[in-house]
Amino acid sequence: MRRTLVVVALAASAMTALAFLIPLALLMRDTVHARAVSAAERQAASIVPDLVAARVPDDLERAVASGPAGAEHRMTLHLPDDTTVPSPGRVSATSAQVAAAVARGHSTTVPVPGGESLLQPVALAGGRVVVVEVFVPRSELTRGVARSWLVMGLVAVVLVGGAVLAADRHGARVIRATRRLADTAAAFGDGDLGARVVPDGPPEVAEAGLAFNAMADHVVQLLAAEREMAADLSHRLRTPLAALRLNAEALGGGPVADQTREAVDRLEREVDQIIRTVRRPTARGSCDAAKVLRDRVRFWSVLAEDEGRSCELIGADRPAPLPLPGTELAAAVDALLGNVFKHTAEGAAFAVTLHQGRGVTGILVADAGTGIGDPEAALQRGRSGGGSTGLGLDIARRAAESTGGHLRIHRSALGGAQVQMWFRTRWLPPQRRSRRLVRRRHSRSARPADGSGRPA
């Protein structure tokens, strides 16, 4: 946006300056030219009385020399007998140009080497016509034009620069306010429910900040009400649950009694889990994904050695911060590795790869099993096939999506399945984020149906 405002201001101010300066520059050049020609006309007219009163050629030479142009040897008289005064004098116009001026009967300017010449016909007694030539050098025709153009150019540069600077400052103010709003929204989305923005910038951005603060307050109230309702409901279940337990204990022995007591125990565990969940802080934690992977792979490597499996951990040699609690990441990794041991034959190798990209971190679990025939169905809880409930993939998917990431299933280089958990590690601008998603979708649509491709 800032660059766009600067470009628009530059284009608008430059076009405005050109629209005014080009005609002004041409007008100034024509004005200087007309002033020089007018001065030559006045000098030619000042000698006319002397021409009328002159009786001998010496009078004509004295008349020419008395004027400024004559003193500078820029005035010449063309007599009817094709002679000039002074003789020899400076003759810039050709005979044809002099004859044309006589035929016209009025003053005219003609181009000559080094400038222009004013030709002024003067009718004398006896029908004689004398042509007064006043030479105007090019320096007088353009005197001060270059300097005036330079001044106007500097003024135009200052005006355009001022417009660009003002647009840049305004754009910076808008960008700062927008980025603060975006960063606050990202912090709120990452679990910081106390994040609020100080309304600033243009009125529209300030109104957006006020609307965000109102929305955040409303979300916090809804979450508090939801947690209070869940906690209240859980505690209300305690009384009938205690009665059920007493009744179950009074049933005595037998399969039905045992199943009833087991169901009561399961119900009590679920109620306890609900209470722990609603009491858990809303803000999310973080962990070092590399450390968690090293710990979990070390744990599973013991079982892998017993079953003759080779395991490899790649890319976990440097820290990889992840906006996810370590317990949740460990549970997701355990779920995926547990699926490897459960659904592949003994001796099938597996590998865990940690990939750190720009704003994203990926954990890839690949095995040398038979693969997953229907990846889309496997991502849906309870439809993974093979006697699995799909809970392992569901745990991993929820962990990835909790950071704004996603879960994908592809064919691995080992020949089996490759489950990819992609976590978002930092906020990206919506436009850039959408472009990355579009590129990812296009790359997935261009892959073969067997899912053998890998994401970029």
Salt bridges, closest charged atoms under 4 A:
ASP30 OD1 - ARG29 NE 3.65
ASP59 OD1 - ARG62 NH2 2.10
GLU72 OE1 - ARG74 NE 2.81
GLU116 OE2 - HIS33 NE2 3.09
GLU133 OE1 - HIS78 NE2 2.66
GLU140 OE2 - ARG74 NH2 3.95
GLU140 OE2 - ARG143 NH2 3.98
ASP168 OD1 - ARG2 NE 2.80
ASP168 OD2 - ARG169 NH2 2.81
ASP190 OD1 - ARG424 NH2 3.83
ASP200 OD2 - ARG180 NH2 2.64
ASP217 OD1 - ARG196 NH2 2.66
ASP232 OD2 - ARG236 NE 2.88
ASP258 OD1 - ARG261 NH2 2.72
GLU262 OE2 - ARG266 NH2 3.42
ASP265 OD1 - ARG245 NH2 2.47
GLU268 OE1 - ARG245 NH2 2.53
ASP272 OD1 - ARG238 NH2 2.38
ASP295 OD2 - LYS291 NZ 3.39
ASP295 OD1 - ARG298 NH1 3.10
GLU307 OE1 - ARG309 NE 2.74
GLU328 OE1 - ARG284 NH2 2.84
ASP334 OD1 - ARG296 NE 2.93
ASP394 OD2 - ARG381 NH1 3.68
ASP394 OD1 - ARG397 NH2 2.44
ASP394 OD2 - ARG398 NE 3.00
GLU401 OE1 - ARG397 NH1 3.19
